């Protein structure tokens, strides 16, 4: 997932208007990362919600797609 070609391809997607913080469904960069993860068999992820002081407000672990979906309502509530 972290090869130069893969990273450059993913970062090029940041030019898309939907590739922004807070956009989940239509974010092409996020979709690309999930597709790559599925292709290589990533089956576990850990994500955390942090505040401005870098304190953990919430943590999520498990299936990568489920982890993202679980954190969305929490993040939007902030």
PDB file of N, CA, C and O in Angstrom:
ATOM      1  N   UNK A   1       0.818  -1.203   0.000  1.00  0.00           N
ATOM      2  CA  UNK A   1       0.000   0.000   0.000  1.00  0.00           C
ATOM      3  C   UNK A   1       0.853   1.254   0.000  1.00  0.00           C
ATOM      4  O   UNK A   1       0.355   2.328  -0.339  1.00  0.00           O
ATOM      5  N   UNK A   2       2.101   1.155   0.363  1.00  0.00           N
ATOM      6  CA  UNK A   2       2.899   2.352   0.518  1.00  0.00           C
ATOM      7  C   UNK A   2       3.991   2.490  -0.536  1.00  0.00           C
ATOM      8  O   UNK A   2       4.961   3.215  -0.315  1.00  0.00           O
ATOM      9  N   UNK A   3       3.861   1.818  -1.671  1.00  0.00           N
ATOM     10  CA  UNK A   3       4.836   1.988  -2.739  1.00  0.00           C
ATOM     11  C   UNK A   3       4.704   3.370  -3.369  1.00  0.00           C
ATOM     12  O   UNK A   3       3.625   3.963  -3.355  1.00  0.00           O
ATOM     13  N   UNK A   4       5.791   3.875  -3.915  1.00  0.00           N
ATOM     14  CA  UNK A   4       5.812   5.233  -4.484  1.00  0.00           C
ATOM     15  C   UNK A   4       4.745   5.421  -5.555  1.00  0.00           C
ATOM     16  O   UNK A   4       4.035   6.427  -5.549  1.00  0.00           O
ATOM     17  N   UNK A   5       4.625   4.481  -6.460  1.00  0.00           N
ATOM     18  CA  UNK A   5       3.641   4.595  -7.545  1.00  0.00           C
ATOM     19  C   UNK A   5       2.219   4.647  -6.985  1.00  0.00           C
ATOM     20  O   UNK A   5       1.395   5.444  -7.435  1.00  0.00           O
ATOM     21  N   UNK A   6       1.941   3.799  -6.009  1.00  0.00           N
ATOM     22  CA  UNK A   6       0.606   3.753  -5.400  1.00  0.00           C
ATOM     23  C   UNK A   6       0.304   5.054  -4.659  1.00  0.00           C
ATOM     24  O   UNK A   6      -0.789   5.607  -4.788  1.00  0.00           O
ATOM     25  N   UNK A   7       1.255   5.533  -3.896  1.00  0.00           N
ATOM     26  CA  UNK A   7       1.055   6.788  -3.148  1.00  0.00           C
ATOM     27  C   UNK A   7       0.852   7.953  -4.112  1.00  0.00           C
ATOM     28  O   UNK A   7      -0.046   8.770  -3.907  1.00  0.00           O
ATOM     29  N   UNK A   8       1.670   8.044  -5.157  1.00  0.00           N
ATOM     30  CA  UNK A   8       1.517   9.129  -6.126  1.00  0.00           C
ATOM     31  C   UNK A   8       0.159   9.087  -6.807  1.00  0.00           C
ATOM     32  O   UNK A   8      -0.477  10.122  -7.005  1.00  0.00           O
ATOM     33  N   UNK A   9      -0.286   7.878  -7.166  1.00  0.00           N
ATOM     34  CA  UNK A   9      -1.611   7.734  -7.796  1.00  0.00           C
ATOM     35  C   UNK A   9      -2.705   8.208  -6.842  1.00  0.00           C
ATOM     36  O   UNK A   9      -3.601   8.955  -7.237  1.00  0.00           O
ATOM     37  N   UNK A  10      -2.626   7.769  -5.578  1.00  0.00           N
ATOM     38  CA  UNK A  10      -3.649   8.146  -4.601  1.00  0.00           C
ATOM     39  C   UNK A  10      -3.622   9.645  -4.342  1.00  0.00           C
ATOM     40  O   UNK A  10      -4.676  10.279  -4.299  1.00  0.00           O
ATOM     41  N   UNK A  11      -2.455  10.217  -4.171  1.00  0.00           N
ATOM     42  CA  UNK A  11      -2.366  11.648  -3.873  1.00  0.00           C
ATOM     43  C   UNK A  11      -2.808  12.513  -5.048  1.00  0.00           C
ATOM     44  O   UNK A  11      -3.268  13.637  -4.845  1.00  0.00           O
ATOM     45  N   UNK A  12      -2.678  12.009  -6.265  1.00  0.00           N
ATOM     46  CA  UNK A  12      -3.162  12.740  -7.433  1.00  0.00           C
ATOM     47  C   UNK A  12      -4.678  12.907  -7.375  1.00  0.00           C
ATOM     48  O   UNK A  12      -5.223  13.844  -7.959  1.00  0.00           O
ATOM     49  N   UNK A  13      -5.355  12.005  -6.674  1.00  0.00           N
ATOM     50  CA  UNK A  13      -6.807  12.098  -6.531  1.00  0.00           C
ATOM     51  C   UNK A  13      -7.228  13.261  -5.641  1.00  0.00           C
ATOM     52  O   UNK A  13      -8.402  13.630  -5.619  1.00  0.00           O
ATOM     53  N   UNK A  14      -6.287  13.837  -4.914  1.00  0.00           N
ATOM     54  CA  UNK A  14      -6.598  14.947  -4.015  1.00  0.00           C
ATOM     55  C   UNK A  14      -7.036  16.196  -4.779  1.00  0.00           C
ATOM     56  O   UNK A  14      -7.560  17.139  -4.185  1.00  0.00           O
ATOM     57  N   UNK A  15      -6.823  16.201  -6.087  1.00  0.00           N
ATOM     58  CA  UNK A  15      -7.277  17.329  -6.914  1.00  0.00           C
ATOM     59  C   UNK A  15      -8.790  17.322  -7.111  1.00  0.00           C
ATOM     60  O   UNK A  15      -9.376  18.341  -7.478  1.00  0.00           O
ATOM     61  N   UNK A  16      -9.416  16.187  -6.869  1.00  0.00           N
ATOM     62  CA  UNK A  16     -10.868  16.062  -7.013  1.00  0.00           C
ATOM     63  C   UNK A  16     -11.561  16.845  -5.896  1.00  0.00           C
ATOM     64  O   UNK A  16     -11.136  16.795  -4.741  1.00  0.00           O
ATOM     65  N   UNK A  17     -12.613  17.558  -6.240  1.00  0.00           N
ATOM     66  CA  UNK A  17     -13.341  18.376  -5.258  1.00  0.00           C
ATOM     67  C   UNK A  17     -13.906  17.546  -4.103  1.00  0.00           C
ATOM     68  O   UNK A  17     -14.088  18.070  -3.004  1.00  0.00           O
ATOM     69  N   UNK A  18     -14.185  16.269  -4.333  1.00  0.00           N
ATOM     70  CA  UNK A  18     -14.739  15.412  -3.275  1.00  0.00           C
ATOM     71  C   UNK A  18     -13.672  14.801  -2.367  1.00  0.00           C
ATOM     72  O   UNK A  18     -14.002  14.171  -1.362  1.00  0.00           O
ATOM     73  N   UNK A  19     -12.406  14.981  -2.711  1.00  0.00           N
ATOM     74  CA  UNK A  19     -11.309  14.438  -1.900  1.00  0.00           C
ATOM     75  C   UNK A  19     -10.983  15.441  -0.797  1.00  0.00           C
ATOM     76  O   UNK A  19      -9.954  16.116  -0.828  1.00  0.00           O
ATOM     77  N   UNK A  20     -11.884  15.517   0.171  1.00  0.00           N
ATOM     78  CA  UNK A  20     -11.699  16.493   1.250  1.00  0.00           C
ATOM     79  C   UNK A  20     -12.090  15.868   2.584  1.00  0.00           C
ATOM     80  O   UNK A  20     -12.850  14.901   2.647  1.00  0.00           O
ATOM     81  N   UNK A  21     -11.554  16.444   3.628  1.00  0.00           N
ATOM     82  CA  UNK A  21     -11.846  16.003   4.976  1.00  0.00           C
ATOM     83  C   UNK A  21     -13.350  16.080   5.224  1.00  0.00           C
ATOM     84  O   UNK A  21     -13.978  17.099   4.935  1.00  0.00           O
ATOM     85  N   UNK A  22     -13.912  15.036   5.744  1.00  0.00           N
ATOM     86  CA  UNK A  22     -15.337  15.016   6.059  1.00  0.00           C
ATOM     87  C   UNK A  22     -16.215  14.408   4.981  1.00  0.00           C
ATOM     88  O   UNK A  22     -17.379  14.098   5.237  1.00  0.00           O
ATOM     89  N   UNK A  23     -15.682  14.233   3.785  1.00  0.00           N
ATOM     90  CA  UNK A  23     -16.437  13.593   2.701  1.00  0.00           C
ATOM     91  C   UNK A  23     -16.076  12.125   2.679  1.00  0.00           C
ATOM     92  O   UNK A  23     -14.916  11.767   2.472  1.00  0.00           O
ATOM     93  N   UNK A  24     -17.057  11.278   2.889  1.00  0.00           N
ATOM     94  CA  UNK A  24     -16.787   9.833   2.908  1.00  0.00           C
ATOM     95  C   UNK A  24     -17.275   9.156   1.641  1.00  0.00           C
ATOM     96  O   UNK A  24     -16.480   8.557   0.916  1.00  0.00           O
ATOM     97  N   UNK A  25     -18.550   9.239   1.365  1.00  0.00           N
ATOM     98  CA  UNK A  25     -19.161   8.461   0.285  1.00  0.00           C
ATOM     99  C   UNK A  25     -18.536   8.724  -1.076  1.00  0.00           C
ATOM    100  O   UNK A  25     -18.249   7.776  -1.806  1.00  0.00           O
ATOM    101  N   UNK A  26     -18.318   9.977  -1.437  1.00  0.00           N
ATOM    102  CA  UNK A  26     -17.853  10.319  -2.788  1.00  0.00           C
ATOM    103  C   UNK A  26     -16.364  10.626  -2.858  1.00  0.00           C
ATOM    104  O   UNK A  26     -15.893  11.129  -3.877  1.00  0.00           O
ATOM    105  N   UNK A  27     -15.620  10.339  -1.813  1.00  0.00           N
ATOM    106  CA  UNK A  27     -14.195  10.682  -1.766  1.00  0.00           C
ATOM    107  C   UNK A  27     -13.375   9.641  -2.541  1.00  0.00           C
ATOM    108  O   UNK A  27     -13.228   8.506  -2.087  1.00  0.00           O
ATOM    109  N   UNK A  28     -12.836  10.029  -3.720  1.00  0.00           N
ATOM    110  CA  UNK A  28     -12.109   9.051  -4.532  1.00  0.00           C
ATOM    111  C   UNK A  28     -10.818   8.562  -3.879  1.00  0.00           C
ATOM    112  O   UNK A  28     -10.420   7.417  -4.096  1.00  0.00           O
ATOM    113  N   UNK A  29     -10.170   9.388  -3.101  1.00  0.00           N
ATOM    114  CA  UNK A  29      -8.942   8.964  -2.419  1.00  0.00           C
ATOM    115  C   UNK A  29      -9.264   7.887  -1.385  1.00  0.00           C
ATOM    116  O   UNK A  29      -8.534   6.902  -1.269  1.00  0.00           O
ATOM    117  N   UNK A  30     -10.332   8.062  -0.646  1.00  0.00           N
ATOM    118  CA  UNK A  30     -10.757   7.064   0.338  1.00  0.00           C
ATOM    119  C   UNK A  30     -11.176   5.776  -0.360  1.00  0.00           C
ATOM    120  O   UNK A  30     -10.827   4.685   0.090  1.00  0.00           O
ATOM    121  N   UNK A  31     -11.918   5.892  -1.450  1.00  0.00           N
ATOM    122  CA  UNK A  31     -12.347   4.714  -2.190  1.00  0.00           C
ATOM    123  C   UNK A  31     -11.146   3.926  -2.712  1.00  0.00           C
ATOM    124  O   UNK A  31     -11.136   2.696  -2.671  1.00  0.00           O
ATOM    125  N   UNK A  32     -10.138   4.643  -3.201  1.00  0.00           N
ATOM    126  CA  UNK A  32      -8.928   4.009  -3.712  1.00  0.00           C
ATOM    127  C   UNK A  32      -8.202   3.248  -2.604  1.00  0.00           C
ATOM    128  O   UNK A  32      -7.770   2.114  -2.811  1.00  0.00           O
ATOM    129  N   UNK A  33      -8.068   3.859  -1.442  1.00  0.00           N
ATOM    130  CA  UNK A  33      -7.388   3.211  -0.322  1.00  0.00           C
ATOM    131  C   UNK A  33      -8.136   1.945   0.104  1.00  0.00           C
ATOM    132  O   UNK A  33      -7.516   0.914   0.366  1.00  0.00           O
ATOM    133  N   UNK A  34      -9.468   2.026   0.173  1.00  0.00           N
ATOM    134  CA  UNK A  34     -10.237   0.838   0.549  1.00  0.00           C
ATOM    135  C   UNK A  34     -10.118  -0.264  -0.496  1.00  0.00           C
ATOM    136  O   UNK A  34     -10.055  -1.445  -0.152  1.00  0.00           O
ATOM    137  N   UNK A  35     -10.087   0.115  -1.769  1.00  0.00           N
ATOM    138  CA  UNK A  35      -9.940  -0.881  -2.836  1.00  0.00           C
ATOM    139  C   UNK A  35      -8.579  -1.570  -2.745  1.00  0.00           C
ATOM    140  O   UNK A  35      -8.491  -2.792  -2.866  1.00  0.00           O
ATOM    141  N   UNK A  36      -7.532  -0.798  -2.536  1.00  0.00           N
ATOM    142  CA  UNK A  36      -6.189  -1.368  -2.404  1.00  0.00           C
ATOM    143  C   UNK A  36      -6.135  -2.293  -1.189  1.00  0.00           C
ATOM    144  O   UNK A  36      -5.600  -3.399  -1.266  1.00  0.00           O
ATOM    145  N   UNK A  37      -6.687  -1.837  -0.077  1.00  0.00           N
ATOM    146  CA  UNK A  37      -6.698  -2.656   1.135  1.00  0.00           C
ATOM    147  C   UNK A  37      -7.392  -3.988   0.923  1.00  0.00           C
ATOM    148  O   UNK A  37      -6.919  -5.022   1.394  1.00  0.00           O
ATOM    149  N   UNK A  38      -8.518  -3.966   0.211  1.00  0.00           N
ATOM    150  CA  UNK A  38      -9.247  -5.206  -0.074  1.00  0.00           C
ATOM    151  C   UNK A  38      -8.433  -6.116  -0.992  1.00  0.00           C
ATOM    152  O   UNK A  38      -8.425  -7.335  -0.817  1.00  0.00           O
ATOM    153  N   UNK A  39      -7.752  -5.524  -1.964  1.00  0.00           N
ATOM    154  CA  UNK A  39      -6.961  -6.311  -2.919  1.00  0.00           C
ATOM    155  C   UNK A  39      -5.806  -7.033  -2.238  1.00  0.00           C
ATOM    156  O   UNK A  39      -5.475  -8.159  -2.610  1.00  0.00           O
ATOM    157  N   UNK A  40      -5.195  -6.405  -1.252  1.00  0.00           N
ATOM    158  CA  UNK A  40      -4.034  -7.035  -0.620  1.00  0.00           C
ATOM    159  C   UNK A  40      -4.374  -7.737   0.691  1.00  0.00           C
ATOM    160  O   UNK A  40      -3.500  -8.290   1.359  1.00  0.00           O
ATOM    161  N   UNK A  41      -5.657  -7.708   1.049  1.00  0.00           N
ATOM    162  CA  UNK A  41      -6.102  -8.485   2.198  1.00  0.00           C
ATOM    163  C   UNK A  41      -6.002  -7.809   3.553  1.00  0.00           C
ATOM    164  O   UNK A  41      -5.898  -8.485   4.576  1.00  0.00           O
ATOM    165  N   UNK A  42      -6.033  -6.483   3.574  1.00  0.00           N
ATOM    166  CA  UNK A  42      -6.061  -5.789   4.869  1.00  0.00           C
ATOM    167  C   UNK A  42      -7.413  -6.099   5.506  1.00  0.00           C
ATOM    168  O   UNK A  42      -8.453  -5.797   4.919  1.00  0.00           O
ATOM    169  N   UNK A  43      -7.414  -6.687   6.678  1.00  0.00           N
ATOM    170  CA  UNK A  43      -8.679  -7.063   7.310  1.00  0.00           C
ATOM    171  C   UNK A  43      -8.833  -6.512   8.724  1.00  0.00           C
ATOM    172  O   UNK A  43      -9.772  -6.878   9.431  1.00  0.00           O
ATOM    173  N   UNK A  44      -7.922  -5.637   9.142  1.00  0.00           N
ATOM    174  CA  UNK A  44      -8.019  -5.054  10.476  1.00  0.00           C
ATOM    175  C   UNK A  44      -7.442  -3.646  10.441  1.00  0.00           C
ATOM    176  O   UNK A  44      -6.373  -3.415   9.876  1.00  0.00           O
ATOM    177  N   UNK A  45      -8.158  -2.710  11.051  1.00  0.00           N
ATOM    178  CA  UNK A  45      -7.704  -1.316  11.117  1.00  0.00           C
ATOM    179  C   UNK A  45      -7.975  -0.754  12.501  1.00  0.00           C
ATOM    180  O   UNK A  45      -8.885  -1.193  13.204  1.00  0.00           O
ATOM    181  N   UNK A  46      -7.171   0.218  12.873  1.00  0.00           N
ATOM    182  CA  UNK A  46      -7.375   0.973  14.109  1.00  0.00           C
ATOM    183  C   UNK A  46      -7.355   2.445  13.737  1.00  0.00           C
ATOM    184  O   UNK A  46      -6.393   2.919  13.132  1.00  0.00           O
ATOM    185  N   UNK A  47      -8.397   3.168  14.088  1.00  0.00           N
ATOM    186  CA  UNK A  47      -8.488   4.611  13.848  1.00  0.00           C
ATOM    187  C   UNK A  47      -8.841   5.310  15.145  1.00  0.00           C
ATOM    188  O   UNK A  47      -9.480   4.734  16.025  1.00  0.00           O
ATOM    189  N   UNK A  48      -8.420   6.555  15.250  1.00  0.00           N
ATOM    190  CA  UNK A  48      -8.739   7.340  16.442  1.00  0.00           C
ATOM    191  C   UNK A  48      -9.192   8.729  16.049  1.00  0.00           C
ATOM    192  O   UNK A  48      -8.716   9.295  15.065  1.00  0.00           O
ATOM    193  N   UNK A  49     -10.114   9.273  16.821  1.00  0.00           N
ATOM    194  CA  UNK A  49     -10.531  10.668  16.679  1.00  0.00           C
ATOM    195  C   UNK A  49      -9.729  11.471  17.691  1.00  0.00           C
ATOM    196  O   UNK A  49      -9.701  11.143  18.877  1.00  0.00           O
ATOM    197  N   UNK A  50      -9.074  12.531  17.211  1.00  0.00           N
ATOM    198  CA  UNK A  50      -8.254  13.368  18.073  1.00  0.00           C
ATOM    199  C   UNK A  50      -8.809  14.787  18.119  1.00  0.00           C
ATOM    200  O   UNK A  50      -9.416  15.259  17.157  1.00  0.00           O
ATOM    201  N   UNK A  51      -8.595  15.459  19.248  1.00  0.00           N
ATOM    202  CA  UNK A  51      -8.965  16.866  19.320  1.00  0.00           C
ATOM    203  C   UNK A  51      -7.762  17.724  18.930  1.00  0.00           C
ATOM    204  O   UNK A  51      -6.720  17.195  18.543  1.00  0.00           O
ATOM    205  N   UNK A  52      -7.903  19.040  19.031  1.00  0.00           N
ATOM    206  CA  UNK A  52      -6.821  19.946  18.636  1.00  0.00           C
ATOM    207  C   UNK A  52      -5.555  19.762  19.459  1.00  0.00           C
ATOM    208  O   UNK A  52      -4.461  20.094  19.004  1.00  0.00           O
ATOM    209  N   UNK A  53      -5.699  19.236  20.663  1.00  0.00           N
ATOM    210  CA  UNK A  53      -4.530  18.990  21.522  1.00  0.00           C
ATOM    211  C   UNK A  53      -3.976  17.578  21.333  1.00  0.00           C
ATOM    212  O   UNK A  53      -3.119  17.136  22.098  1.00  0.00           O
ATOM    213  N   UNK A  54      -4.471  16.867  20.304  1.00  0.00           N
ATOM    214  CA  UNK A  54      -4.046  15.505  19.994  1.00  0.00           C
ATOM    215  C   UNK A  54      -4.454  14.494  21.064  1.00  0.00           C
ATOM    216  O   UNK A  54      -3.829  13.442  21.198  1.00  0.00           O
ATOM    217  N   UNK A  55      -5.495  14.810  21.821  1.00  0.00           N
ATOM    218  CA  UNK A  55      -6.027  13.856  22.792  1.00  0.00           C
ATOM    219  C   UNK A  55      -7.039  12.960  22.090  1.00  0.00           C
ATOM    220  O   UNK A  55      -7.814  13.414  21.249  1.00  0.00           O
ATOM    221  N   UNK A  56      -7.018  11.693  22.446  1.00  0.00           N
ATOM    222  CA  UNK A  56      -7.935  10.737  21.827  1.00  0.00           C
ATOM    223  C   UNK A  56      -9.337  10.922  22.390  1.00  0.00           C
ATOM    224  O   UNK A  56      -9.558  10.858  23.599  1.00  0.00           O
ATOM    225  N   UNK A  57     -10.283  11.156  21.472  1.00  0.00           N
ATOM    226  CA  UNK A  57     -11.686  11.308  21.855  1.00  0.00           C
ATOM    227  C   UNK A  57     -12.483  10.031  21.607  1.00  0.00           C
ATOM    228  O   UNK A  57     -13.539   9.827  22.206  1.00  0.00           O
ATOM    229  N   UNK A  58     -11.990   9.196  20.746  1.00  0.00           N
ATOM    230  CA  UNK A  58     -12.650   7.929  20.433  1.00  0.00           C
ATOM    231  C   UNK A  58     -11.698   7.042  19.660  1.00  0.00           C
ATOM    232  O   UNK A  58     -10.808   7.532  18.965  1.00  0.00           O
ATOM    233  N   UNK A  59     -11.882   5.745  19.780  1.00  0.00           N
ATOM    234  CA  UNK A  59     -11.045   4.797  19.051  1.00  0.00           C
ATOM    235  C   UNK A  59     -11.921   3.691  18.489  1.00  0.00           C
ATOM    236  O   UNK A  59     -12.914   3.293  19.098  1.00  0.00           O
ATOM    237  N   UNK A  60     -11.539   3.204  17.323  1.00  0.00           N
ATOM    238  CA  UNK A  60     -12.325   2.197  16.620  1.00  0.00           C
ATOM    239  C   UNK A  60     -11.366   1.155  16.054  1.00  0.00           C
ATOM    240  O   UNK A  60     -10.309   1.504  15.528  1.00  0.00           O
ATOM    241  N   UNK A  61     -11.728  -0.115  16.160  1.00  0.00           N
ATOM    242  CA  UNK A  61     -10.877  -1.183  15.648  1.00  0.00           C
ATOM    243  C   UNK A  61     -11.742  -2.286  15.057  1.00  0.00           C
ATOM    244  O   UNK A  61     -12.848  -2.547  15.530  1.00  0.00           O
ATOM    245  N   UNK A  62     -11.225  -2.926  14.023  1.00  0.00           N
ATOM    246  CA  UNK A  62     -11.933  -4.041  13.399  1.00  0.00           C
ATOM    247  C   UNK A  62     -11.811  -3.982  11.892  1.00  0.00           C
ATOM    248  O   UNK A  62     -10.800  -3.525  11.358  1.00  0.00           O
ATOM    249  N   UNK A  63     -12.845  -4.447  11.207  1.00  0.00           N
ATOM    250  CA  UNK A  63     -12.888  -4.417   9.749  1.00  0.00           C
ATOM    251  C   UNK A  63     -12.663  -2.980   9.271  1.00  0.00           C
ATOM    252  O   UNK A  63     -13.316  -2.068   9.779  1.00  0.00           O
ATOM    253  N   UNK A  64     -11.759  -2.748   8.307  1.00  0.00           N
ATOM    254  CA  UNK A  64     -11.428  -1.388   7.893  1.00  0.00           C
ATOM    255  C   UNK A  64     -12.623  -0.520   7.470  1.00  0.00           C
ATOM    256  O   UNK A  64     -12.713   0.640   7.869  1.00  0.00           O
ATOM    257  N   UNK A  65     -13.523  -1.067   6.678  1.00  0.00           N
ATOM    258  CA  UNK A  65     -14.686  -0.278   6.234  1.00  0.00           C
ATOM    259  C   UNK A  65     -15.616  -0.014   7.417  1.00  0.00           C
ATOM    260  O   UNK A  65     -16.136   1.093   7.556  1.00  0.00           O
ATOM    261  N   UNK A  66     -15.826  -1.003   8.257  1.00  0.00           N
ATOM    262  CA  UNK A  66     -16.684  -0.831   9.432  1.00  0.00           C
ATOM    263  C   UNK A  66     -16.104   0.199  10.390  1.00  0.00           C
ATOM    264  O   UNK A  66     -16.842   0.978  10.994  1.00  0.00           O
ATOM    265  N   UNK A  67     -14.785   0.201  10.528  1.00  0.00           N
ATOM    266  CA  UNK A  67     -14.117   1.169  11.411  1.00  0.00           C
ATOM    267  C   UNK A  67     -14.383   2.592  10.922  1.00  0.00           C
ATOM    268  O   UNK A  67     -14.718   3.472  11.715  1.00  0.00           O
ATOM    269  N   UNK A  68     -14.235   2.814   9.619  1.00  0.00           N
ATOM    270  CA  UNK A  68     -14.497   4.155   9.069  1.00  0.00           C
ATOM    271  C   UNK A  68     -15.953   4.555   9.281  1.00  0.00           C
ATOM    272  O   UNK A  68     -16.243   5.670   9.716  1.00  0.00           O
ATOM    273  N   UNK A  69     -16.856   3.647   8.975  1.00  0.00           N
ATOM    274  CA  UNK A  69     -18.291   3.966   9.112  1.00  0.00           C
ATOM    275  C   UNK A  69     -18.677   4.213  10.570  1.00  0.00           C
ATOM    276  O   UNK A  69     -19.549   5.039  10.839  1.00  0.00           O
ATOM    277  N   UNK A  70     -18.056   3.525  11.498  1.00  0.00           N
ATOM    278  CA  UNK A  70     -18.355   3.715  12.919  1.00  0.00           C
ATOM    279  C   UNK A  70     -17.877   5.080  13.405  1.00  0.00           C
ATOM    280  O   UNK A  70     -18.495   5.683  14.282  1.00  0.00           O
ATOM    281  N   UNK A  71     -16.778   5.563  12.836  1.00  0.00           N
ATOM    282  CA  UNK A  71     -16.234   6.838  13.278  1.00  0.00           C
ATOM    283  C   UNK A  71     -16.907   8.055  12.686  1.00  0.00           C
ATOM    284  O   UNK A  71     -16.794   9.149  13.238  1.00  0.00           O
ATOM    285  N   UNK A  72     -17.606   7.892  11.573  1.00  0.00           N
ATOM    286  CA  UNK A  72     -18.219   9.039  10.893  1.00  0.00           C
ATOM    287  C   UNK A  72     -19.188   9.808  11.779  1.00  0.00           C
ATOM    288  O   UNK A  72     -19.039  11.024  11.903  1.00  0.00           O
ATOM    289  N   UNK A  73     -20.178   9.164  12.405  1.00  0.00           N
ATOM    290  CA  UNK A  73     -21.105   9.933  13.241  1.00  0.00           C
ATOM    291  C   UNK A  73     -20.401  10.646  14.395  1.00  0.00           C
ATOM    292  O   UNK A  73     -20.757  11.770  14.750  1.00  0.00           O
ATOM    293  N   UNK A  74     -19.406   9.988  14.974  1.00  0.00           N
ATOM    294  CA  UNK A  74     -18.650  10.581  16.069  1.00  0.00           C
ATOM    295  C   UNK A  74     -17.901  11.831  15.583  1.00  0.00           C
ATOM    296  O   UNK A  74     -17.933  12.873  16.237  1.00  0.00           O
ATOM    297  N   UNK A  75     -17.241  11.718  14.453  1.00  0.00           N
ATOM    298  CA  UNK A  75     -16.485  12.841  13.912  1.00  0.00           C
ATOM    299  C   UNK A  75     -17.403  13.992  13.532  1.00  0.00           C
ATOM    300  O   UNK A  75     -17.085  15.151  13.801  1.00  0.00           O
ATOM    301  N   UNK A  76     -18.522  13.694  12.921  1.00  0.00           N
ATOM    302  CA  UNK A  76     -19.458  14.755  12.517  1.00  0.00           C
ATOM    303  C   UNK A  76     -20.076  15.449  13.721  1.00  0.00           C
ATOM    304  O   UNK A  76     -20.420  16.629  13.648  1.00  0.00           O
ATOM    305  N   UNK A  77     -20.220  14.730  14.826  1.00  0.00           N
ATOM    306  CA  UNK A  77     -20.779  15.318  16.040  1.00  0.00           C
ATOM    307  C   UNK A  77     -19.813  16.347  16.636  1.00  0.00           C
ATOM    308  O   UNK A  77     -20.233  17.254  17.355  1.00  0.00           O
ATOM    309  N   UNK A  78     -18.541  16.205  16.341  1.00  0.00           N
ATOM    310  CA  UNK A  78     -17.540  17.151  16.848  1.00  0.00           C
ATOM    311  C   UNK A  78     -17.583  18.422  16.060  1.00  0.00           C
ATOM    312  O   UNK A  78     -16.816  19.344  16.334  1.00  0.00           O
TER     313      UNK A  78
END
